[in-house]
Amino acid sequence: MAPSTSGIEHSGHPVTASTSLPSLAPVDWAANRARLLGSLPTDGLVILFSGAPAAKSADEDYPYAPNRNFLYVSGLDRPNQVVVLGRRGGAVDGEVAFIEPIDPHAETWTGKMMTPDEARQVSGIEDVRPVAGWRPYVNRLLSSGRWPTVYLDLERRAWAEPPSESLRFAHELADRHPGQALANCYPMLAELRRIKSAAEVDRVRGAVAHTRRGFEAILRHVRPGCYEYELNGHFTGTLLGGGVDIAYGAIVATGVNATVMHYITLRDQVGADDAVLVDAAAQFGYYKADITRTFPAAGRFTAEQSALYDVVWEASQEATAAIRPGLPHAELNRITRRVLAKGMKALGHMRDDSELDQYYFHNVSHYLGLDTHDVGEYRELEPGMVLTIEPGLYLKHRAVGIRIEDDIAVTASGADILSADIPNDRRGMEEWLAACQASRT
Ligand SMILES: [Mn+2]
């Protein structure tokens, strides 16, 4: 059964949004399940968890975000959901979604819960049961001895990370079924998520379109003397006010603050000669954009900012032009470094290429998708990958940081620049800024 887009999918935007805005492309979650099961080395059960909100303080939780690997195989996005998938003879043999049963009392306090029918429609999984039943269900299957391996998403980014639901269950499983083979399906999920379907690419494209509107709100309101948090407010307000979620906490960094990679303080006042760097984006149906633009607070870049901007822009152009299937991902950074070093030497900021590390110290590209820094190993580019190109130069002693970040899908013949509608060259940026300021009411 094909997953529905009938407004049931709670993906962070109203399906009835303005017609000028993109509509939500339906992702075939069932196909993702089939691909995952097909990529497993042995038959068995895959058990994935949506997760639960983390406690913040007193009776308050942090905002809930569904586990992205769970979402990828189900489209489901509510807390305390579990999906159990069976693979036998290399093919799908049994799919069950366990969800919280409707609780009228809970609905009075926190709103409507997902019904079994909604879960079926979103996920394409026909067998939907109350979540309390998932352990007995798995126990029954494992007791039959017919499922050689249990696969869990045992992603672990840091040794000290708090244990995930999967890890806690791995311990339970070893206790209850000590002979049962256990394996980690995270590497297979990460491998699959590298390559996006057309619908997934369209969701990123939609996120980019919403992001553009957020940037326009910033460009309408920026002026010397305004505060970084005001600009963030205009960006966030435009997105949230349109029913669209933000992808990550925005970086709005004026002057020297733009040389801090993850500047999130956002308290400073924009100076008259400042270049303002904004790294901000929307997410659309859980797929994220990741866009950075740098613009002059007073409308025109200074001569020094202009020269640096053009070097960064040239790097972005050359790296983007190189994108094609088969190119080693690391080559993008080599191209970037070559262009940036050449430009910095020509401007007299550097004498030797080795000095570039003082002014450019991140990678030029990462995958983009359900996560901002999307998962998967970096190898040769393949059609269906979505990645960023984001060269930058950061001169603390000159109080200027410039980055240009675009989102690009790799196609069979080269690159589809998803953010092509957002001006990124120096003149285009100044003209866009002027047009936005002129439309200010
Ligand atoms: Mn990025």
Residues whose N, C-alpha, C, O or C-beta is under 5 A from the ligand:
A	BS01	MN	D290 T388
